[in-house]
């Protein structure tokens, strides 16, 4: 079964075009280095919950949109190899101070697939 890296972050609406360009570059680089798929989605129906929610998880402000993204790989071993190549790729080296999102509020992790239909 595939292995999945998942991401959740908040992007200021005013910087969404800049983020999209970064995501398109990132997607190209990840796919070039062996990812099976790369998906980035903008929140459309993500209400701010009383206790938990996507916006709450990333401390999204009113002027921000929640991004939910994932990358799939053949296996955990494949993911580790792909990520090592991506991290070494100069095209994705940038100063986080100028990034179109706050990396401190990004949530990410790797997941083993439990059910895949």
N, C-alpha and C positions, 0 to 999 in steps of 0.2 A: 504494500500500500504506500501511497505517497506520503511525504513529510511536508509539513506546512509551517512557514513563518508567518505570524500574524502581527499586525500593527494597528494602533489606534492613536490618533493625534488630532490636535485642533490647529486650524490654519485661519488666519485673519482673512475675511472675505476680500479685502483690498489686495491681498497677496496671492489670491487663488491662481491667477494666470502664471505667476512666477513659480508657484508650487507645481502646477501642471507641467511646466517645462522641465523642472527637476525630476518629476515622476516619470515623464516620457524618456528622459535620458537614463534614469535609473532602471526603468523597465528594459530598455534596449541593452544596457550593460549586463543586467542579470540574465536575460535570455541568451545573450551572446556567450556567457560563461557557463550555461548549462541548466538554468531554471526551466521547468516545464511550463509554468505560467506565471504571470505577474498581473495583479489586478489592484486598482486603486478606485475607491468609491467615495462619493460625497454624500454626507448625511441628508436624507430627504424626509424621513419620518422617524426622527430620533428625539422624542420629547424629553425634557429635563425632569427626571424622576424625583420623587420625594426622598428616597433613600439611595437608590442606585440608578444609573443610566450611563449611556455612552458619553453624553456631554459632561456629566458629573465626574466620570472617571478621569477625564483629561482636563478638568477645570475649565471647560470651554466658556468663553465670555460671549456676550450677546452679539458681538461683531465677528465671531468666529464660526467656522463650519467644521463639523467633525469628519475626519477622513478615516475610513475603515479599509485596510489593505491586506493582501496576502500574496505570498509567493509559494509555489509548489515545486517539489523536487522528487526525484525517484526514490530517495531514501535519506535517512539522517546522515549517512556517510557522504552521499552525493551533496547534500546541503552544506556540510562542513567544507567540502572541496570548493563548491561554487562560491560560498561566502569568502573564503580565503582569497580566491582570485578576484572577486569584486572589491574587497577591501584594498587590494594591491593596485587596482586600476586607478590611474591618475585622473580619469575623467570625473570620478565621484569625490575627489578631494576638494573640500571647500571649507571655509571658515564658518563654524556654527553661529558665530555672532551676526553673520549676514544672511543666514538661512531664512526662508519664508515661513518658518514655524519655530516654536519653542521646543527644542529637543528634550528639555527637562520634563516636559509633560507628555512625552510620547511613551506609550506602553507597547512592549513587543515581547515576543516569545516564540519558541519552537514547539510544535505539536505533532505527536504521532497520530495518524489517522485511525479512528476507531471504527467508523462505518463509512463506506464509500460505495455509492450506488451508481 
